[in-house]
């Protein structure tokens, strides 16, 4: 005989649970208490239960208590890891210890073995396990991420399969078999594809596989309606009417982006999941009723947050324009019946929607509000830059054009959210690191950057990570860690960053004595919060690190490096908000060139020369950019016109200008010296002429005296000539007599 269906027509067996105490079927949502959000709840702690999450949690709980390995499979953002974590945290800490491992494409079997063995005690020779009387539940996230080897094996998975088949694995140093007792695995993974691999059936056969489907429209509406209703309870009644449209419009823009903006080799980061939808509401919940005067401002805030989450990662102006058009359509569709049209929400002209918290905020009160005047924004950011340069050992001579200010505001918004991390993608020299430092300084965060040397390796890297984690987790100070792909000396660095982004910790980073020291220092604070177990205290430390350590990754889209890393380390997309740095627009080129040329003191060349030279430089750069686009279209080859090339153009002009100035200065100096000598000579000649004029009467007298003397001399000379003739005659006679006397003397001898 056919059994009658005990359920309503629209209810299936998957929607109900059998209540053994009442001996009847009850809907899953009836098995949990009605969820209410506390008025002062932290945004990151809000987890709205749905039929899917309650069902999965119950199954995982049952399998844990039954000591059965569990594998939860589902797309990214469906709450797999969150659900399993909540069940692990709900376990009795006196009977259970927990460990979480996140796999990536670079995870090694030796790393997994060291992490697991590091959390276990030595029970006897070659036997490991948790403390006696306890079991250890090990959560392995992204199970299918490890790369396959030449012959299709995934070493980390083969290591875990060895334990499931034989109860242990081999010690790689002593070459002996180790047994691991009282442990069980709970794993989570996404479906194969996009860097995730198909895992061997020999491993899957050990698990109870639970599939998690993407949230349906009903579940999404329930989750975000609950959140937006809780948020709008703080506002006046006139704001209630926009709560429903905000939820439906958010879901529509998420589904539209998912369907139309698909990843390609050049747009490998066009990967969207429910975390992006959550980020829209996460940004909106920062607003306070005192600074949102009208419902239309709240609608503008929704558009702004949607743009920050989806538009900021787009690589082309065409994609951005497409998204703005979709947002305008959604505003008309969802908010039109409430009296709000696109022209009421979207600013006219070149002005863009701008919300921030860096003008009127202070330590006690963060004011997330709309900014209308770009000049006020620029003046405030420049003031922060001046403050930074006045106290920094390495001041930054930045030119704050509009695009740079927008990027600063975006980074400031990202790291202002607890647990907010940024992935800044742009070519070298586009200002990623400088603007990240400025945004951190605007928050008064401690900024940390590593210094790469020849001897820098894993040991130094791990020490730097310890310093950042202790500052952000133990003392509770916000830290901004800025890391560039040029500092990526070892790919293992990204493995640790992947773990930090996912879990807030790096497995086995702290030695046992260091862990005990952290627990001992935090015990008084945790005791006030009702946390007493060592595992709970260290978990609170890790959660504090995750909220206070803001990682800003700066990567270049040139080459295959970015695409490969995004595929190997999915947390770079899933746990980061992406900000794509486009090529500098003409107004940026104009501002940079104008600032550069003004410092060259060209005003002596005449009015308007600086403006004309600025326009020439902009035209040169723009011409090269246009030629590059043509080059790519015709030959399919890429040539990158980066900001450093533009700065090099300006620097070349400056060098040539200084060289020519030197040459002209040298020639001018030579002419100046010649003119000075001519002037001095002319002055000397004039002086001599004056002296000669003064001496002219004396010269006449002296000339007459000289003439008279010449007459006397001539007379005396005539007499002297006569005397000379007489003397010469007598001399000749004397010579004759002397010759004769000589002859006579010679004859006598």
C-alpha positions as CSV (number, residue, x, y, z in Angstrom):
1,X,0.0,0.0,0.0
2,X,1.2,3.5,-0.8
3,X,2.0,5.6,2.3
4,X,0.3,9.0,2.6
5,X,2.6,12.1,2.4
6,X,2.6,13.6,5.9
7,X,3.9,16.9,4.6
8,X,2.4,19.8,2.8
9,X,2.8,19.9,-1.0
10,X,5.5,22.5,-0.9
11,X,7.6,20.8,1.8
12,X,10.0,18.0,1.1
13,X,11.8,15.6,3.4
14,X,14.9,17.9,3.4
15,X,12.9,20.7,5.0
16,X,12.0,18.8,8.2
17,X,13.5,17.0,11.1
18,X,12.0,14.2,13.2
19,X,11.6,15.2,16.8
20,X,12.2,12.0,18.8
21,X,10.8,13.6,22.0
22,X,7.5,14.5,20.4
23,X,7.5,11.7,17.8
24,X,6.7,14.0,14.9
25,X,8.2,15.9,12.0
26,X,9.0,19.5,12.6
27,X,10.5,22.2,10.2
28,X,14.2,22.9,10.7
29,X,13.6,26.5,11.7
30,X,11.4,25.3,14.6
31,X,14.3,23.4,16.1
32,X,16.3,26.6,16.9
33,X,15.1,29.7,18.9
34,X,14.0,32.8,17.0
35,X,17.1,34.8,16.1
36,X,17.3,38.3,17.3
37,X,20.2,40.7,16.9
38,X,21.2,42.6,20.0
39,X,21.0,46.4,19.7
40,X,24.7,46.9,20.2
41,X,25.8,43.7,18.4
42,X,29.1,43.8,16.4
43,X,28.4,43.6,12.7
44,X,30.9,40.8,12.2
45,X,29.3,38.6,14.8
46,X,25.9,38.6,13.1
47,X,25.0,35.2,11.7
48,X,21.4,34.8,10.7
49,X,20.3,31.2,10.6
50,X,18.5,29.7,7.6
51,X,17.0,26.4,6.8
52,X,20.3,25.3,5.0
53,X,22.6,26.5,7.8
54,X,20.5,24.9,10.6
55,X,20.3,21.6,8.7
56,X,24.0,21.5,7.9
57,X,24.9,22.4,11.5
58,X,22.7,19.6,12.8
59,X,24.2,17.0,10.5
60,X,27.8,18.1,11.3
61,X,27.0,18.1,15.0
62,X,25.6,14.5,14.8
63,X,28.6,13.3,12.8
64,X,31.0,14.9,15.2
65,X,29.4,13.2,18.2
66,X,29.3,9.9,16.2
67,X,33.1,10.3,15.5
68,X,32.5,10.2,11.8
69,X,34.7,12.1,9.3
70,X,32.7,14.8,7.6
71,X,33.2,16.5,4.2
72,X,31.1,19.7,3.5
73,X,31.1,20.6,-0.2
74,X,29.6,23.9,-1.6
75,X,30.4,27.1,-3.4
76,X,32.4,29.9,-1.8
77,X,30.3,32.1,0.5
78,X,27.7,29.6,1.4
79,X,28.8,29.5,5.1
80,X,30.4,26.1,5.1
81,X,33.4,27.1,7.2
82,X,31.4,29.4,9.5
83,X,28.9,26.7,10.3
84,X,31.5,24.1,11.0
85,X,33.5,26.6,13.1
86,X,30.5,27.4,15.2
87,X,29.9,23.7,15.9
88,X,33.5,23.2,16.8
89,X,33.5,26.2,19.1
90,X,30.3,24.8,20.8
91,X,32.0,21.6,21.8
92,X,32.9,21.0,25.4
93,X,36.5,22.4,25.7
94,X,37.2,20.0,28.5
95,X,36.6,17.1,26.2
96,X,37.6,18.5,22.8
97,X,40.5,20.4,21.3
98,X,40.2,21.9,17.9
99,X,42.7,22.7,15.1
100,X,42.0,24.5,11.8
101,X,44.2,24.1,8.7
102,X,43.7,26.0,5.4
103,X,45.1,24.3,2.3
104,X,46.4,26.3,-0.7
105,X,48.0,25.3,-4.0
106,X,51.4,25.5,-2.3
107,X,50.6,23.5,0.8
108,X,53.1,20.7,1.4
109,X,52.6,17.4,3.1
110,X,55.5,18.1,5.5
111,X,53.8,21.4,6.5
112,X,50.5,19.6,7.3
113,X,52.3,16.9,9.2
114,X,54.2,19.4,11.3
115,X,51.1,21.5,12.0
116,X,49.1,18.5,13.2
117,X,51.9,16.9,15.2
118,X,52.6,20.3,16.8
119,X,49.1,20.4,18.3
120,X,49.3,16.8,19.7
121,X,51.0,15.4,22.8
122,X,53.4,12.5,23.0
123,X,51.5,9.7,24.7
124,X,54.2,7.1,24.4
125,X,56.9,6.2,22.0
126,X,55.7,6.8,18.4
127,X,52.1,7.4,19.6
128,X,50.6,11.0,19.5
129,X,47.3,12.3,20.5
130,X,45.5,15.1,22.4
131,X,45.7,15.2,26.2
132,X,44.2,12.0,27.8
133,X,40.4,12.0,28.0
134,X,40.1,14.4,25.1
135,X,39.5,14.2,21.3
136,X,40.9,16.6,18.7
137,X,38.7,17.8,15.9
138,X,40.7,19.0,12.9
139,X,39.0,21.3,10.4
140,X,40.7,21.3,7.0
141,X,39.4,24.2,4.8
142,X,39.8,24.3,1.0
143,X,40.7,20.6,1.0
144,X,41.0,20.3,-2.7
145,X,43.3,23.3,-3.3
146,X,46.8,21.5,-3.3
147,X,48.3,21.2,-6.7
148,X,48.5,17.8,-8.4
149,X,51.9,16.3,-9.1
150,X,53.1,14.8,-12.3
151,X,51.2,11.6,-11.7
152,X,48.0,13.2,-10.3
153,X,48.7,12.8,-6.6
154,X,48.1,15.5,-4.0
155,X,50.7,14.9,-1.2
156,X,48.8,16.7,1.6
157,X,45.7,14.7,0.8
158,X,47.7,11.4,0.5
159,X,49.1,12.1,4.0
160,X,45.6,12.4,5.5
161,X,44.5,9.3,3.6
162,X,47.4,7.4,5.1
163,X,46.0,8.2,8.5
164,X,42.5,7.2,7.6
165,X,43.7,3.9,6.1
166,X,46.3,3.0,8.7
167,X,45.8,5.2,11.7
168,X,49.1,7.1,11.3
169,X,52.0,8.1,9.1
170,X,55.7,7.8,8.9
171,X,58.2,10.1,10.8
172,X,60.3,11.5,7.9
173,X,63.4,11.8,10.1
174,X,63.4,8.5,12.1
175,X,61.7,6.5,9.3
176,X,59.3,4.9,11.8
177,X,55.5,4.7,11.8
178,X,53.7,7.0,14.2
179,X,50.2,6.4,15.4
180,X,47.8,9.3,15.9
181,X,45.0,8.5,18.3
182,X,41.7,10.2,19.2
183,X,41.6,12.6,16.3
184,X,38.9,13.1,13.6
185,X,38.7,15.3,10.5
186,X,36.1,17.7,9.3
187,X,36.8,19.1,5.9
188,X,35.3,21.8,3.7
189,X,35.9,22.5,0.0
190,X,34.4,24.1,-3.1
191,X,33.5,22.2,-6.2
192,X,36.4,21.5,-8.6
193,X,37.4,24.3,-11.0
194,X,39.1,27.7,-10.8
195,X,42.2,26.3,-9.1
196,X,40.4,23.6,-7.1
197,X,41.0,20.0,-8.1
198,X,39.2,16.8,-8.2
199,X,40.3,14.7,-5.2
200,X,40.8,11.0,-5.3
201,X,37.8,8.7,-4.5
202,X,40.1,6.6,-2.3
203,X,40.1,9.6,0.1
204,X,36.5,10.7,-0.3
205,X,35.2,7.2,0.6
206,X,36.2,7.7,4.2
207,X,33.9,10.8,4.6
208,X,30.3,11.4,5.1
209,X,29.8,14.0,2.3
210,X,27.3,16.8,2.9
211,X,26.5,19.1,0.0
212,X,25.7,22.8,0.6
213,X,23.7,24.5,-2.2
214,X,24.0,28.3,-2.9
215,X,21.5,30.4,-1.0
216,X,18.2,30.8,-2.8
217,X,16.3,34.0,-3.1
218,X,14.2,33.3,0.0
219,X,17.2,32.6,2.2
220,X,19.1,35.7,1.0
221,X,16.1,37.8,1.5
222,X,15.5,36.5,5.0
223,X,19.2,37.0,6.0
224,X,19.6,40.6,4.8
225,X,16.1,41.7,5.7
226,X,16.9,40.7,9.3
227,X,20.1,42.7,9.2
228,X,18.6,45.8,7.5
229,X,15.6,45.8,9.8
230,X,17.9,45.7,12.8
231,X,19.9,48.6,11.3
232,X,16.9,50.8,10.5
233,X,15.4,50.4,14.0
234,X,17.9,53.1,15.0
235,X,16.4,55.5,12.4
236,X,13.2,57.5,12.1
237,X,10.1,55.9,10.7
238,X,10.5,57.4,7.2
239,X,13.6,55.3,6.6
240,X,11.7,52.0,7.0
241,X,10.3,52.0,3.5
242,X,13.6,51.7,1.8
243,X,14.8,48.6,3.8
244,X,13.0,46.1,1.5
245,X,14.2,47.8,-1.8
246,X,17.8,47.9,-0.5
247,X,17.7,44.1,0.1
248,X,16.1,43.3,-3.2
249,X,18.3,45.7,-5.2
250,X,21.5,44.3,-3.5
251,X,20.6,40.7,-4.4
252,X,19.8,41.8,-8.0
253,X,23.1,43.7,-8.5
254,X,25.0,40.7,-7.0
255,X,23.2,38.2,-9.4
256,X,23.6,40.5,-12.4
257,X,27.4,41.0,-11.8
258,X,27.8,37.2,-11.2
259,X,26.0,36.5,-14.5
260,X,27.6,39.2,-16.8
261,X,31.1,40.0,-15.4
262,X,32.8,36.6,-16.0
263,X,36.5,35.9,-15.4
264,X,38.9,35.9,-18.3
265,X,42.7,35.5,-18.4
266,X,43.0,39.3,-18.2
267,X,40.2,39.6,-15.7
268,X,41.0,36.6,-13.5
269,X,39.8,38.5,-10.4
270,X,36.2,38.8,-11.7
271,X,35.2,36.2,-9.2
272,X,32.2,37.1,-7.0
273,X,30.6,35.3,-4.1
274,X,28.3,36.0,-1.2
275,X,31.1,37.7,0.7
276,X,30.8,40.6,-1.7
277,X,27.1,40.9,-1.0
278,X,27.8,40.9,2.7
279,X,30.4,43.7,2.2
280,X,27.7,46.0,0.8
281,X,25.7,45.8,4.1
282,X,28.9,45.8,6.1
283,X,29.7,49.2,4.7
284,X,26.2,50.5,5.1
285,X,26.0,49.5,8.7
286,X,28.8,52.0,9.5
287,X,26.4,54.9,9.0
288,X,24.7,56.5,12.0
289,X,21.3,58.2,12.1
290,X,22.6,61.6,13.0
291,X,24.5,61.9,9.7
292,X,21.9,60.4,7.3
293,X,19.3,63.2,7.3
294,X,17.0,61.8,4.6
295,X,16.2,58.4,3.0
296,X,17.6,59.5,-0.3
297,X,21.0,59.8,1.4
298,X,20.7,56.2,2.5
299,X,19.9,55.2,-1.1
300,X,23.0,57.1,-2.2
301,X,25.0,55.2,0.5
302,X,23.8,51.9,-0.9
303,X,24.9,52.9,-4.4
304,X,28.3,54.1,-3.1
305,X,28.9,50.8,-1.2
306,X,27.8,48.8,-4.3
307,X,30.3,50.7,-6.4
308,X,33.1,50.2,-3.8
309,X,32.5,46.5,-3.7
310,X,32.0,45.7,-7.4
311,X,33.1,48.8,-9.4
312,X,36.5,49.3,-7.8
313,X,37.8,46.0,-9.1
314,X,36.8,46.6,-12.7
315,X,39.7,47.0,-15.2
316,X,38.2,49.1,-17.9
317,X,36.1,52.3,-18.2
318,X,33.6,50.3,-20.3
319,X,32.9,47.8,-17.5
320,X,32.6,50.7,-15.0
321,X,30.1,52.5,-17.3
322,X,28.1,49.3,-17.7
323,X,27.9,48.8,-13.9
324,X,26.8,52.4,-13.4
325,X,24.1,52.0,-15.9
326,X,22.9,48.8,-14.2
327,X,22.9,50.5,-10.8
328,X,20.8,53.4,-12.3
329,X,18.3,50.9,-13.7
330,X,18.1,49.1,-10.3
331,X,17.5,52.4,-8.6
332,X,14.6,53.3,-10.9
333,X,13.2,49.7,-10.6
334,X,13.4,49.2,-6.8
335,X,13.4,52.7,-5.4
336,X,11.3,54.4,-8.1
337,X,8.0,53.3,-6.4
338,X,9.3,55.0,-3.2
339,X,9.8,58.3,-5.0
340,X,13.5,58.1,-5.7
341,X,14.8,58.3,-9.3
342,X,18.2,58.1,-10.8
343,X,18.7,61.9,-11.0
344,X,17.9,62.1,-7.3
345,X,20.6,59.6,-6.4
346,X,23.4,59.9,-8.9
347,X,25.3,63.2,-8.9
348,X,25.4,65.3,-12.0
349,X,28.5,66.3,-14.0
350,X,31.9,65.0,-13.0
351,X,31.1,64.7,-9.3
352,X,31.0,61.2,-7.9
353,X,29.3,59.7,-4.8
354,X,31.8,60.1,-1.9
355,X,31.3,58.8,1.6
356,X,34.1,58.7,4.2
357,X,35.1,59.0,7.8
358,X,38.2,61.1,7.8
359,X,37.0,64.6,8.2
360,X,34.7,64.8,11.3
361,X,35.7,61.6,13.0
362,X,37.6,61.2,16.3
363,X,38.7,58.4,18.5
364,X,35.4,58.2,20.4
365,X,33.1,58.8,17.4
366,X,33.5,57.5,13.8
367,X,31.4,59.6,11.5
368,X,30.7,57.9,8.2
369,X,29.0,60.5,6.1
370,X,28.6,61.9,2.6
371,X,31.1,64.5,1.3
372,X,29.8,66.9,-1.3
373,X,32.8,69.3,-1.8
374,X,35.9,67.9,-3.5
375,X,37.9,70.9,-2.4
376,X,37.2,70.3,1.3
377,X,38.1,66.6,0.8
378,X,41.4,67.6,-0.9
379,X,42.3,70.1,1.8
380,X,41.7,67.5,4.5
381,X,43.7,64.8,2.8
382,X,46.6,67.3,2.2
383,X,46.5,68.2,5.9
384,X,46.8,64.5,6.8
385,X,49.7,64.2,4.3
386,X,51.5,67.3,5.9
387,X,51.0,65.8,9.3
388,X,52.5,62.5,8.1
389,X,55.5,64.2,6.4
390,X,56.2,66.3,9.5
391,X,56.7,63.2,11.8
392,X,57.9,60.6,9.3
393,X,61.5,59.8,8.6
394,X,60.6,59.1,5.0
395,X,58.2,61.9,3.9
396,X,56.2,61.4,0.7
397,X,56.1,64.2,-1.8
398,X,52.7,63.2,-3.2
399,X,50.6,65.1,-5.7
400,X,47.0,64.6,-4.6
401,X,44.9,64.7,-7.8
402,X,41.3,63.5,-7.8
403,X,42.0,59.8,-8.6
404,X,44.7,59.6,-5.9
405,X,42.3,61.1,-3.3
406,X,39.6,58.6,-4.4
407,X,42.0,55.7,-3.9
408,X,43.1,57.0,-0.5
409,X,39.4,57.2,0.5
410,X,38.8,53.6,-0.7
411,X,41.7,52.2,1.2
412,X,40.7,54.2,4.3
413,X,37.2,52.7,4.1
414,X,38.5,49.2,3.7
415,X,40.9,49.2,6.6
416,X,38.5,51.1,8.8
417,X,36.2,48.0,8.9
418,X,37.2,45.4,11.5
419,X,39.0,42.6,9.6
420,X,39.2,44.7,6.5
421,X,42.0,43.8,4.0
422,X,42.8,45.3,0.7
423,X,44.2,43.9,-2.5
424,X,45.6,46.9,-4.5
425,X,46.3,46.0,-8.1
426,X,48.2,48.3,-10.4
427,X,51.4,48.8,-12.3
428,X,54.6,49.8,-10.4
429,X,54.7,53.5,-9.6
430,X,51.0,54.0,-9.5
431,X,51.1,55.0,-5.8
432,X,49.7,51.8,-4.2
433,X,52.1,51.7,-1.3
434,X,52.3,55.4,-0.7
435,X,48.5,55.8,-0.6
436,X,48.2,52.8,1.6
437,X,50.6,54.4,4.1
438,X,48.7,57.7,3.9
439,X,45.4,55.9,4.5
440,X,46.8,54.1,7.6
441,X,48.2,57.4,8.9
442,X,44.8,58.9,8.6
443,X,43.5,56.2,10.9
444,X,46.5,56.6,13.2
445,X,47.4,53.0,12.6
446,X,50.8,51.6,13.1
447,X,52.2,50.8,9.6
448,X,54.5,47.8,9.2
449,X,56.6,46.9,6.1
450,X,59.3,44.3,5.9
451,X,62.8,45.2,4.6
452,X,64.1,42.6,2.2
453,X,67.8,41.9,2.4
454,X,70.0,39.2,0.8
455,X,69.9,37.2,4.0
456,X,66.1,37.7,4.6
457,X,64.4,34.3,4.8
458,X,61.6,32.3,6.5
459,X,63.0,32.8,10.0
460,X,63.1,36.6,9.6
461,X,59.7,36.6,8.0
462,X,58.2,34.6,10.8
463,X,59.7,36.9,13.4
464,X,58.1,39.9,11.6
465,X,54.7,38.1,11.6
466,X,55.1,37.5,15.3
467,X,55.7,41.2,16.0
468,X,52.6,42.2,14.0
469,X,50.4,39.6,15.6
470,X,51.5,40.4,19.1
471,X,50.9,44.1,18.6
472,X,47.5,43.6,17.0
473,X,46.3,40.7,19.2
474,X,47.9,41.1,22.6
475,X,47.9,44.9,22.9
476,X,44.9,45.4,20.6
477,X,46.5,48.2,18.5
478,X,45.4,48.3,14.9
479,X,48.2,47.5,12.5
480,X,48.4,48.1,8.8
481,X,50.7,45.6,7.1
482,X,51.7,46.7,3.6
483,X,53.2,44.0,1.5
484,X,54.2,44.2,-2.2
485,X,54.8,41.4,-4.7
486,X,58.3,42.8,-5.2
487,X,59.0,41.7,-1.6
488,X,57.9,38.2,-2.3
489,X,61.3,36.6,-2.0
490,X,59.7,33.2,-1.3
491,X,56.2,32.0,-2.4
492,X,55.9,30.5,1.1
493,X,55.3,34.1,2.3
494,X,51.9,34.0,0.5
495,X,51.1,30.7,2.2
496,X,51.3,32.4,5.6
497,X,49.4,35.5,4.3
498,X,46.7,33.1,3.0
499,X,46.4,31.6,6.5
500,X,46.3,35.1,8.1
501,X,43.5,36.2,5.8
502,X,41.5,33.1,6.4
503,X,42.0,32.3,10.1
504,X,43.9,35.2,11.6
505,X,46.9,33.0,12.5
506,X,49.8,31.1,11.1
507,X,49.8,27.4,12.3
508,X,52.8,26.6,14.6
509,X,54.1,30.2,14.4
510,X,54.4,30.5,18.2
511,X,56.4,28.0,20.2
512,X,54.6,26.3,23.1
513,X,56.2,28.6,25.7
514,X,55.3,31.7,23.6
515,X,51.7,30.5,23.4
516,X,51.6,30.0,27.1
517,X,52.9,33.5,27.6
518,X,50.2,35.0,25.4
519,X,47.5,33.0,27.2
520,X,48.9,34.1,30.6
521,X,48.9,37.8,29.7
522,X,45.4,37.8,28.2
523,X,43.9,35.6,31.0
524,X,42.7,38.6,33.1
525,X,41.0,40.3,30.1
526,X,39.4,37.0,29.0
527,X,38.2,36.2,32.5
528,X,36.1,39.4,32.4
529,X,34.5,38.1,29.2
530,X,33.8,34.7,30.6
531,X,36.6,32.9,28.7
532,X,38.7,30.7,30.9
533,X,40.0,27.7,28.9
534,X,43.5,28.1,27.3
535,X,42.0,27.1,23.9
536,X,39.3,29.8,24.2
537,X,41.8,32.5,25.3
538,X,44.1,31.8,22.4
539,X,41.1,31.7,20.1
540,X,40.1,35.2,21.4
541,X,43.7,36.3,20.7
542,X,43.4,35.0,17.1
543,X,40.1,36.7,16.6
544,X,41.6,40.0,17.8
545,X,44.4,39.6,15.4
546,X,42.0,39.0,12.5
547,X,40.1,42.2,13.4
548,X,43.1,44.5,14.1
549,X,45.6,43.3,11.5
550,X,44.8,45.0,8.2
551,X,46.8,43.5,5.3
552,X,47.3,45.7,2.2
553,X,48.6,43.6,-0.6
554,X,50.1,45.5,-3.6
555,X,50.4,43.5,-6.8
556,X,51.1,44.2,-10.4
557,X,48.8,42.9,-13.2
558,X,51.7,42.6,-15.6
559,X,52.5,39.0,-16.6
560,X,51.0,35.8,-15.3
561,X,52.1,36.2,-11.6
562,X,48.8,37.8,-10.4
563,X,46.6,35.3,-12.2
564,X,48.6,32.4,-10.9
565,X,48.6,33.6,-7.3
566,X,44.9,34.4,-7.3
567,X,44.2,30.9,-8.5
568,X,46.6,29.3,-6.0
569,X,45.5,31.4,-3.0
570,X,41.8,32.1,-3.2
571,X,41.8,34.1,0.1
572,X,43.4,36.9,-1.9
573,X,40.0,37.4,-3.5
574,X,37.6,36.0,-0.9
575,X,39.1,37.9,2.1
576,X,40.2,41.1,0.4
577,X,38.4,44.1,-1.1
578,X,40.0,44.8,-4.5
579,X,41.0,48.2,-5.7
580,X,42.2,48.4,-9.3
581,X,44.6,51.3,-10.0
582,X,43.9,52.5,-13.6
583,X,46.3,54.5,-15.7
584,X,46.5,58.1,-14.7
585,X,43.7,60.2,-16.2
586,X,44.6,63.5,-18.0
587,X,43.8,65.6,-15.0
588,X,46.3,63.5,-13.0
589,X,49.0,63.9,-15.6
590,X,48.2,67.7,-15.7
591,X,48.4,68.0,-11.9
592,X,51.7,66.0,-11.6
593,X,53.4,67.9,-14.4
594,X,52.2,71.3,-13.1
595,X,53.5,70.6,-9.6
596,X,56.8,69.3,-11.0
597,X,57.3,72.3,-13.3
598,X,56.3,74.9,-10.8
599,X,59.2,73.7,-8.6
600,X,61.6,74.4,-11.5
601,X,61.2,78.2,-11.2
602,X,60.1,78.8,-14.8
603,X,58.2,82.0,-14.1
604,X,61.1,84.1,-15.5
605,X,60.4,82.6,-18.9
606,X,57.1,84.5,-19.0
607,X,53.5,84.1,-18.1
608,X,51.7,80.9,-19.2
609,X,54.9,79.0,-20.0
610,X,54.3,76.5,-17.2
611,X,50.7,75.8,-18.4
612,X,51.9,75.3,-22.0
613,X,54.7,73.0,-21.0
614,X,52.3,71.0,-18.8
615,X,50.0,70.6,-21.8
616,X,52.9,69.4,-23.9
617,X,53.9,66.8,-21.4
618,X,50.3,65.6,-21.1
619,X,50.0,65.4,-24.9
620,X,53.2,63.4,-25.1
621,X,52.0,60.8,-22.5
622,X,48.5,60.6,-24.0
623,X,49.9,60.1,-27.5
624,X,52.0,57.2,-26.3
625,X,49.0,55.7,-24.5
626,X,46.9,56.0,-27.7
627,X,49.7,54.4,-29.7
628,X,50.0,51.6,-27.2
629,X,46.3,50.9,-27.6
630,X,46.6,50.8,-31.3
631,X,49.7,48.6,-31.0
632,X,47.7,46.1,-28.9
633,X,44.7,46.2,-31.3
634,X,46.8,45.6,-34.4
635,X,49.6,43.3,-33.2
636,X,48.1,41.8,-30.1
637,X,51.1,42.7,-28.1
638,X,51.1,44.6,-24.9
639,X,53.2,47.6,-24.0
640,X,52.7,49.2,-20.6
641,X,52.9,53.0,-20.2
642,X,53.4,53.3,-16.5
643,X,53.4,56.4,-14.3
644,X,57.2,56.1,-13.7
645,X,57.7,56.6,-17.4
646,X,55.8,59.9,-17.2
647,X,57.9,60.9,-14.2
648,X,61.0,60.0,-16.2
649,X,59.8,62.2,-19.0
650,X,59.5,65.1,-16.6
651,X,62.8,64.3,-15.0
652,X,64.5,64.1,-18.4
653,X,63.1,67.6,-19.2
654,X,64.4,68.8,-15.9
655,X,67.8,67.3,-16.5
656,X,68.0,68.8,-20.0
657,X,66.7,72.1,-18.7
658,X,69.3,72.2,-16.0
659,X,72.1,71.2,-18.5
660,X,71.0,74.0,-20.9
661,X,70.7,76.4,-18.1
662,X,74.3,75.5,-17.1
663,X,75.5,76.1,-20.6
664,X,73.7,79.4,-21.0
665,X,74.9,80.4,-17.6
666,X,78.5,79.7,-18.5
667,X,78.3,81.7,-21.7
668,X,76.5,84.5,-20.0
669,X,79.1,84.5,-17.3
670,X,81.9,84.7,-19.9
671,X,80.2,87.7,-21.6
672,X,79.6,89.3,-18.2
673,X,83.3,89.0,-17.4
674,X,84.2,90.5,-20.8
675,X,81.8,93.3,-20.4
676,X,83.1,94.1,-16.9
677,X,86.7,94.2,-18.3
678,X,85.6,96.5,-21.1
679,X,83.9,98.8,-18.7
680,X,86.9,98.8,-16.4
681,X,89.2,99.6,-19.3
682,X,86.9,102.4,-20.5
683,X,86.9,103.9,-17.0
684,X,90.7,103.7,-16.8
685,X,91.1,105.3,-20.2
686,X,88.7,108.2,-19.2
687,X,90.7,108.6,-16.0
688,X,94.0,108.8,-18.0
689,X,92.5,111.3,-20.4
690,X,91.5,113.5,-17.5
691,X,94.9,113.3,-16.0
692,X,96.5,114.0,-19.4
693,X,94.3,117.1,-19.8
694,X,95.4,118.2,-16.4
695,X,99.1,117.7,-17.3
696,X,98.9,119.3,-20.7
697,X,100.2,122.8,-19.6
698,X,103.1,121.2,-17.8
699,X,103.7,119.2,-20.9
700,X,104.0,122.3,-23.0
701,X,106.5,123.8,-20.6
702,X,108.5,120.6,-20.4
703,X,108.4,120.4,-24.2
704,X,109.9,124.0,-24.6
705,X,112.5,123.2,-22.0
706,X,113.3,120.0,-23.9
707,X,113.6,121.9,-27.2
708,X,116.1,124.4,-25.5
709,X,118.0,121.5,-24.1
710,X,118.1,119.9,-27.5
711,X,119.8,123.0,-28.9
712,X,122.4,123.0,-26.1
713,X,122.9,119.3,-26.6
714,X,123.4,119.7,-30.3
715,X,125.9,122.5,-29.8
716,X,127.8,120.4,-27.2
717,X,127.6,117.5,-29.5
718,X,129.3,119.5,-32.3
719,X,132.1,120.5,-30.0
720,X,132.4,117.0,-28.7
721,X,132.7,115.7,-32.3
722,X,135.6,118.1,-32.9
723,X,137.4,117.0,-29.7
724,X,136.7,113.3,-30.7
725,X,138.4,113.9,-34.1
726,X,141.5,115.4,-32.4
727,X,141.7,112.5,-29.9
728,X,141.4,109.9,-32.6
729,X,144.2,111.6,-34.5
730,X,146.4,111.7,-31.5
731,X,145.5,108.1,-30.8
732,X,146.7,107.1,-34.2
733,X,150.0,108.9,-33.8
734,X,150.5,107.2,-30.4
735,X,149.8,103.8,-31.9
736,X,152.5,104.4,-34.6
737,X,155.0,105.4,-31.9
738,X,154.1,102.4,-29.8
739,X,154.6,100.0,-32.8
740,X,158.1,101.4,-33.4
741,X,159.0,101.1,-29.7
742,X,158.0,97.6,-29.8
743,X,160.1,96.8,-32.8
744,X,163.1,98.4,-31.1
745,X,162.5,96.4,-27.9
746,X,162.4,93.2,-29.9
747,X,165.7,94.0,-31.7
748,X,167.4,94.8,-28.4
749,X,166.4,91.5,-26.9
